[in-house]
Amino acid sequence: MHLQIENNFSNSLPADTIETNETRQVFNACFSYVNPRIPSNPKLIHASKEVAKLLDISNEEVASEAFLNFFSGKELIPNSRPYSMNYAGHQFGNWAGQLGDGRAIILAEIKAKNAIYALQLKGAGSTPYSRRGDGLAVLRSSIREHLCSEAMFHLGVPTTRSLSLVVTGDPVLRDMLYDGNPEHEKGAVVCRVAPSFIRFGNFELFAAHNDIKTLQQLTDFTIDNYYPEITSTGATKYLDFFKAVADKTCEMIVHWQRVGFVHGVMNTDNMSILGLTIDYGPYGWLEDYNFNWTPNTTDSEHRRYRFENQPSIAQWNLYHLANALYPLIKEAKPLEKILADFKKSYDFKYVQMMKSKLGLQVEHKDDEKLISSLEKVMQLSETDMTLFFRELGRVKKDATAGNALATINEAFYKPEEIKKDIIKSWGRWFEKYLTRLNTELISDADRKAAMDLVNPKYVLRNYMAQQAIDAANGEDYSILNELHELLKNPYSEQPEYSKWYAKRPDWARDKIGCSKLSCSS
């Protein structure tokens, strides 16, 4: 297997001068060289042939011993020199200082199909940034990352990708809920793929150290390689860069809200400079349409990263990126304007996105009120987000409010609650919706087809991922394989997979891994 090495990042930016793999503070360097830990008995349990094809890796090569050895960390790719990135960040609203790739190692950047991709192993051992950790990952979290990366891509959400999932043969000790009960779990390694894994925190680090030289080197490198459309010079160049990052971040967040994705840990070190969803940890998908929900048990008290708060957290994170870039711009007002414009842009795009989910194309002055009232009525009783919007496409223009309500009845978790004031609220909303629907020129069939392109039938609900995990712990990978195939076509009917088009089952309501997740992986 031949991979064309193009290590732009490590060839262009300053490296850590100390090459011993020990936890430490690293200064004036964008990365540290480090080799993956050699696993004792690696076994490939899944690979994305689609991602492999993107990287010019054939099906035969995926099945080869070289593929297993490279993407488990057992052997180095010829002519490569692995490294881990140095960055800082704000975690849960507080400055955390240096963080870095504590359990991620970039094997290499490669060129394939005239594009550059970074290949990063997650869970391949300790690095100078591992702090008190071991740099390893468990099968549980690795399955979740592998499946979700590809699920998000096929939903049309900007994301990193996942090439492969390998069990290492080595046990890993984890306290899953931080309750003082650690247990050994199966170790695993995922190979993540992206044009770059640069984060907001990379820039924050050098600004915090007042290392303006390295900050400018990193920013120029990022613009030259990932924002080539920026041709301005001086401070304007860095303003244009910040504006481009803000725009990409806005697009990503709108997609998250569209499909009901909750990242769970939107720290600045988990924000991609390319506007990609990155670091799939304690994420989750809205089951019932609950604006206050977060899957992360670490965040259960303050719910900083709850579904409703994701847009404002993105803006808060951009504010800290702006602070990091300020030494290159030296003027606050234009940065403040970009931050204010982010809010305006998001608000506009959110309304347009919600209109598309409702099948509304004609402009109407009361659409925002219609959307707002729907969001309120959906939270009167547990209403499954995915099922509601998918079934809403079946409502006909000539339906009555009662007929329309019956059409989406399957979305209610507690249908016995849909009575008295709640049923009246639903009736009032559907009357307004049906009136609005009849101002549309599009036919029922064409409207449903358009709605089905933005309202997925299948998302990676936590209970689905947990079933794959439970089976995989017994070396049964059939559910993992099935879900990977299913989620390639989330907007298609796929009747052969109809069992997955269902509300969260009662047994999953409070099950660990289905409703409660932690950063422990």
Secondary structure, 3 states (H helix, E strand, C coil): CCCEECCHHHHHCCECCCCCCCCCCCCCCCEEECCCCCCCCCEEEEECHHHHHHCCCCHHHHCCHHHHHHHHCCCCCCCCCCEEECCEEEECCEEEEECCCCCEEEEEEEEECCEEEEEEEECECCCCCCCCCCCEEEHHHHHHHHHHHHHHHHHCCCECEEEEEEEEEEEEEECCCCCCCCEEEEEEEEEEEECCCCEHHHHHHHHHCCCHHHHHHHHHHHHHHHCCCCCCCHHHHHHHHHHHHHHHHHHHHHHHHHHCEECCCCCHHHCECCCCECCCCCCEECCECCCCCCCEHHHCCCCCCCHHHHHHHHHHHHHHHHHHHHHHHCCCHHHHHHHHHHHHHHHHHHHHHHHHHHCCCCCCCCHHHHHHHHHHHCCCCCEEHHHHHHHHCCCCCCCCHHHHHHHCHHHECCHHHCCHHHHHHHHHHHHHHHHHHCCCCCCHHHHHHHHHCCCCCCCCCHHHHHHHHHHHHCCCCHHHHHHHHHCCCCCCCCHHHHHHCCCCCHHHCCCECCCEECCCC
